[in-house]
């Protein structure tokens, strides 16, 4: 099945079942639904696809899971979470570069 159909099926399910951060649903429920529709999608592929949908948020706090962004506060929470993750990755990248420069690569792992 095509990626555009997968995008539409993901969007449709989230709009119907997980509107707003307070209604976030576990990723496994979405994957089960997609398999019922005949999509043979891996978890990685599903994550790649929904990462490209601008109205999909992911909550790491209760309730954990995916949700369809409805309000400005939903969008702000998603933006804050993405910013926090990006900062953590930048710190890790800096540590790796610094360790390589000083010859202490083994201490990172």
MIDOSE-1310 file (N, C-alpha, C; in nm, 2 decimals, decimal comma, always signed):
residues 109
xxxx	+0,08/-0,12/+0,00/+0,00/+0,00/+0,00/+0,09/+0,12/+0,00; +0,03/+0,23/-0,05/+0,11/+0,35/-0,07/+0,13/+0,43/+0,07; +0,23/+0,51/+0,07/+0,25/+0,60/+0,19/+0,14/+0,70/+0,21; +0,09/+0,75/+0,10/-0,02/+0,85/+0,11/-0,15/+0,78/+0,17
xxxx	-0,17/+0,66/+0,14/-0,28/+0,59/+0,20/-0,25/+0,56/+0,35; -0,13/+0,53/+0,38/-0,09/+0,51/+0,52/-0,10/+0,64/+0,60; -0,06/+0,75/+0,54/-0,08/+0,88/+0,61/-0,22/+0,91/+0,64; -0,31/+0,89/+0,54/-0,45/+0,91/+0,55/-0,51/+0,82/+0,66
xxxx	-0,47/+0,69/+0,66/-0,53/+0,60/+0,76/-0,48/+0,64/+0,90; -0,36/+0,68/+0,92/-0,31/+0,72/+1,05/-0,38/+0,85/+1,09; -0,39/+0,94/+1,01/-0,46/+1,07/+1,04/-0,60/+1,05/+1,08; -0,67/+0,96/+1,00/-0,81/+0,94/+1,02/-0,83/+0,87/+1,16
xxxx	-0,75/+0,77/+1,19/-0,76/+0,70/+1,32/-0,74/+0,80/+1,44; -0,63/+0,88/+1,43/-0,60/+0,97/+1,54/-0,71/+1,07/+1,55; -0,76/+1,13/+1,44/-0,87/+1,23/+1,45/-0,99/+1,16/+1,52; -1,02/+1,04/+1,49/-1,14/+0,97/+1,55/-1,12/+0,92/+1,69
xxxx	-1,00/+0,88/+1,73/-0,97/+0,82/+1,85/-0,88/+0,89/+1,95; -0,81/+0,99/+1,91/-0,71/+1,05/+2,00/-0,70/+1,20/+1,98; -0,81/+1,26/+1,99/-0,82/+1,41/+1,97/-0,77/+1,48/+2,10; -0,66/+1,55/+2,09/-0,61/+1,62/+2,20/-0,52/+1,54/+2,29
xxxx	-0,43/+1,60/+2,35/-0,32/+1,54/+2,44/-0,38/+1,45/+2,55; -0,49/+1,50/+2,61/-0,56/+1,42/+2,72/-0,61/+1,29/+2,67; -0,63/+1,27/+2,54/-0,68/+1,14/+2,48/-0,58/+1,06/+2,41; -0,45/+1,09/+2,44/-0,34/+1,02/+2,37/-0,36/+0,86/+2,38
xxxx	-0,33/+0,80/+2,27/-0,34/+0,65/+2,27/-0,20/+0,58/+2,24; -0,18/+0,47/+2,30/-0,05/+0,40/+2,28/-0,03/+0,36/+2,13; +0,09/+0,37/+2,09/+0,13/+0,34/+1,95/+0,08/+0,21/+1,90; +0,08/+0,11/+2,00/+0,05/-0,03/+1,96/-0,10/-0,04/+1,91
xxxx	-0,19/+0,04/+1,97/-0,33/+0,04/+1,92/-0,34/+0,09/+1,78; -0,26/+0,19/+1,74/-0,26/+0,24/+1,60/-0,20/+0,13/+1,51; -0,09/+0,07/+1,55/-0,03/-0,04/+1,47/-0,13/-0,15/+1,44; -0,20/-0,19/+1,55/-0,30/-0,30/+1,53/-0,41/-0,26/+1,43
xxxx	-0,45/-0,13/+1,44/-0,56/-0,08/+1,35/-0,50/-0,09/+1,21; -0,38/-0,04/+1,19/-0,32/-0,04/+1,05/-0,31/-0,19/+1,00; -0,28/-0,28/+1,08/-0,27/-0,42/+1,04/-0,41/-0,47/+1,00; -0,51/-0,43/+1,07/-0,65/-0,47/+1,04/-0,69/-0,42/+0,91
xxxx	-0,64/-0,30/+0,87/-0,67/-0,24/+0,74/-0,59/-0,30/+0,63; -0,49/-0,39/+0,66/-0,41/-0,45/+0,56/-0,27/-0,39/+0,54; -0,23/-0,30/+0,62/-0,10/-0,24/+0,61/+0,00/-0,33/+0,67; +0,10/-0,37/+0,61/+0,21/-0,45/+0,67/+0,32/-0,36/+0,70
xxxx	+0,30/-0,28/+0,80/+0,40/-0,17/+0,83/+0,47/-0,21/+0,96; +0,60/-0,18/+0,96/+0,69/-0,20/+1,08/+0,67/-0,08/+1,17; +0,71/-0,10/+1,29/+0,70/+0,01/+1,39/+0,78/+0,13/+1,34; +0,90/+0,10/+1,29/+0,99/+0,21/+1,24/+0,93/+0,29/+1,13
xxxx	+0,87/+0,22/+1,03/+0,80/+0,28/+0,92/+0,69/+0,37/+0,97; +0,61/+0,31/+1,06/+0,49/+0,39/+1,11/+0,54/+0,52/+1,18; +0,65/+0,51/+1,26/+0,70/+0,63/+1,32/+0,75/+0,73/+1,22; +0,82/+0,68/+1,12/+0,87/+0,77/+1,01/+0,75/+0,84/+0,95
xxxx	+0,64/+0,77/+0,92/+0,53/+0,83/+0,85/+0,46/+0,93/+0,94; +0,43/+0,90/+1,07/+0,35/+0,99/+1,15/+0,44/+1,11/+1,19; +0,57/+1,09/+1,19/+0,66/+1,21/+1,22/+0,65/+1,32/+1,12; +0,61/+1,28/+1,00/+0,59/+1,38/+0,89/+0,45/+1,44/+0,89
xxxx	+0,36/+1,40/+0,98/+0,23/+1,46/+0,98/+0,23/+1,57/+1,08; +0,21/+1,70/+1,04/+0,22/+1,81/+1,12/+0,13/+1,82/+1,24; +0,02/+1,75/+1,24/-0,08/+1,76/+1,34/-0,08/+1,64/+1,44; +0,03/+1,56/+1,44/+0,04/+1,45/+1,53/+0,14/+1,49/+1,64
xxxx	+0,09/+1,47/+1,76/+0,18/+1,49/+1,88/+0,20/+1,36/+1,95; +0,31/+1,36/+2,03/+0,34/+1,24/+2,11/+0,37/+1,28/+2,25; +0,30/+1,22/+2,34/+0,31/+1,25/+2,48/+0,39/+1,14/+2,56; +0,49/+1,19/+2,63/+0,57/+1,09/+2,71/+0,51/+1,08/+2,86
xxxx	+0,42/+1,17/+2,89/+0,36/+1,17/+3,02/+0,22/+1,11/+3,01; +0,16/+1,07/+3,12/+0,03/+1,01/+3,12/-0,08/+1,11/+3,07; -0,16/+1,07/+2,98/-0,16/+0,94/+2,91/-0,05/+0,94/+2,80; +0,03/+0,83/+2,80/+0,14/+0,82/+2,70/+0,08/+0,78/+2,57
xxxx	+0,14/+0,83/+2,46/+0,10/+0,79/+2,33/+0,09/+0,90/+2,23; +0,02/+0,87/+2,12/+0,00/+0,96/+2,01/-0,13/+1,03/+2,02; -0,14/+1,15/+1,97/-0,26/+1,22/+1,97/-0,27/+1,32/+1,85; -0,39/+1,35/+1,81/-0,41/+1,45/+1,71/-0,42/+1,59/+1,78
xxxx	-0,33/+1,68/+1,73/-0,32/+1,81/+1,79/-0,45/+1,89/+1,76; -0,51/+1,94/+1,87/-0,64/+2,01/+1,85/-0,63/+2,16/+1,90; -0,56/+2,18/+2,01/-0,55/+2,31/+2,07/-0,41/+2,37/+2,06; -0,41/+2,50/+2,09/-0,28/+2,57/+2,09/-0,19/+2,51/+2,20
xxxx	-0,25/+2,47/+2,31/-0,17/+2,41/+2,42/-0,11/+2,27/+2,38; -0,19/+2,19/+2,30/-0,14/+2,07/+2,25/-0,02/+2,09/+2,16; -0,03/+2,19/+2,07/+0,08/+2,23/+1,98/+0,20/+2,27/+2,06; +0,18/+2,35/+2,16/+0,29/+2,40/+2,24/+0,36/+2,29/+2,32
xxxx	+0,28/+2,20/+2,37/+0,34/+2,08/+2,44/+0,43/+2,00/+2,35; +0,38/+1,98/+2,22/+0,45/+1,90/+2,12/+0,58/+1,98/+2,09; +0,58/+2,11/+2,07/+0,69/+2,19/+2,03/+0,79/+2,18/+2,15; +0,75/+2,20/+2,27/+0,84/+2,19/+2,39/+0,91/+2,06/+2,40
xxxx	+0,83/+1,95/+2,37/+0,89/+1,81/+2,38/+1,00/+1,79/+2,27; +0,97/+1,84/+2,15/+1,06/+1,82/+2,04/+1,19/+1,91/+2,07; +1,17/+2,02/+2,12/+1,29/+2,11/+2,16/+1,37/+2,05/+2,26; +1,31/+1,99/+2,37/+1,39/+1,92/+2,47/+1,46/+1,80/+2,42
xxxx	+1,40/+1,73/+2,33/+1,47/+1,61/+2,27/+1,59/+1,66/+2,19; +1,57/+1,76/+2,11/+1,68/+1,81/+2,03/+1,79/+1,86/+2,11; +1,77/+1,93/+2,22/+1,87/+1,98/+2,31/+1,95/+1,86/+2,36; +1,88/+1,75/+2,41/+1,95/+1,64/+2,46/+2,04/+1,57/+2,36
xxxx	+1,99/+1,57/+2,23/+2,07/+1,51/+2,12/+2,20/+1,60/+2,09; +2,18/+1,73/+2,10/+2,29/+1,82/+2,08/+2,40/+1,80/+2,19; +2,36/+1,79/+2,31/+2,45/+1,76/+2,42/+2,53/+1,63/+2,40; +2,46/+1,53/+2,36/+2,52/+1,40/+2,34/+2,62/+1,41/+2,22
xxxx	+2,58/+1,48/+2,12/+2,67/+1,50/+2,00/+2,80/+1,57/+2,04; +2,78/+1,67/+2,13/+2,90/+1,75/+2,17/+2,99/+1,66/+2,26; +2,93/+1,57/+2,34/+3,01/+1,48/+2,43/+3,09/+1,39/+2,34; +3,03/+1,34/+2,24/+3,10/+1,24/+2,15/+3,21/+1,31/+2,07
xxxx	+3,19/+1,43/+2,02/+3,29/+1,51/+1,96/+3,41/+1,54/+2,05; +3,38/+1,58/+2,17/+3,48/+1,62/+2,27/+3,56/+1,50/+2,31; +3,50/+1,38/+2,32/+3,57/+1,26/+2,36/+3,66/+1,22/+2,25; +3,62/+1,23/+2,13/+3,71/+1,20/+2,02/+3,83/+1,29/+2,01
xxxx	+3,81/+1,41/+2,04/+3,92/+1,51/+2,03/+4,02/+1,49/+2,14; +3,98/+1,44/+2,26/+4,07/+1,42/+2,37/+4,12/+1,28/+2,38; +4,07/+1,19/+2,29/+4,12/+1,05/+2,30/+4,06/+0,97/+2,41; +3,94/+1,00/+2,46/+3,88/+0,92/+2,57/+3,75/+0,85/+2,53
xxxx	+3,75/+0,80/+2,40/+3,63/+0,75/+2,35/+3,57/+0,64/+2,43; +3,65/+0,55/+2,49/+3,60/+0,44/+2,56/+3,52/+0,47/+2,68; +3,54/+0,59/+2,74/+3,47/+0,63/+2,86/+3,32/+0,67/+2,84; +3,28/+0,68/+2,71/+3,14/+0,72/+2,68/+3,05/+0,59/+2,69
x	+3,11/+0,48/+2,67/+3,02/+0,36/+2,66/+3,03/+0,26/+2,77
